[in-house]
Amino acid sequence: MNWTFAQVTGTGNNYNVCFVDNLRGVFWQPVPVFKKSPASYNNYFVTTDGGITWTQQSLATRYSIRDFSRVPGVSGGMLVAAYDNGGYTSTSVLYTPDFFNTLTLIQSGLSSDAGCNFYNNQSGWLAGDGNYNTSIYKYTGTLPVGVQTIIGDTPHMMVYPNPSSAEAILKVSANSSASSGIIRILDITGKEMETINFLSSVPYIQLNAGNYSNGIYIIQMTREDGVSSVCRWTVCHK
């Protein structure tokens, strides 16, 4: 229903994107299919704040990334399929259960164009080596789940009315042992407009749209227990 713009500089074009939840995701430029490729295709970008900011990360230089897939049911679970040493005749699949804090090689030496899609941590598929309508790999096993806190899957706050022209109310979820936190309001370029300290014992925070120009803003909450959440707030003065 609503889209905001996040500028990432110093990159090429033809990017793909994949998110594990509403805060954490990656985008990358896939290596051209079935071709030898330079090491620049081992780079990818991650966000942990819903796309407000992005950070470049890299696989080992021998890898050229083709595809990412989230692993439903695993918080932070994601696979990456890449040409190993530049060619599709030796494709590798790597897995992270904790959104790239750790990364493990699952299998290598596959003949594949490296398009992948997983259903859960026990079933997934990897495209074959060119016979698009007849050739496919299927994964059967159990990928490790790891131990993570689910981030961003539960709405921890909402603002209403939205869009706002005057006063608005930001409701912060009280379903938490955390007693305090910080609210940051950012414009779509990531510029911080306002910072608000809050207590969970006061779940309603008053916002004044009169202090803002027309546009879309990102409200970012960080609780003392480490849980983060974001929502979008539209200011529209009639």
Secondary structure as UniProt FT lines:
FT   STRAND          16..19
FT   STRAND          25..28
FT   TURN            33..34
FT   HELIX           39..42
FT   STRAND          43..47
FT   TURN            50..51
FT   STRAND          55..58
FT   TURN            61..62
FT   STRAND          63..70
FT   TURN            72..73
FT   TURN            75..76
FT   STRAND          78..84
FT   TURN            85..86
FT   STRAND          87..96
FT   TURN            99..100
FT   STRAND          104..110
FT   STRAND          116..118
FT   STRAND          123..127
FT   TURN            132..134
FT   STRAND          136..140
FT   STRAND          157..160
FT   STRAND          167..172
FT   STRAND          180..187
FT   TURN            188..189
FT   STRAND          192..199
FT   TURN            200..201
FT   STRAND          204..208
FT   HELIX           209..211
FT   STRAND          215..223
FT   TURN            224..225
FT   STRAND          228..235
//
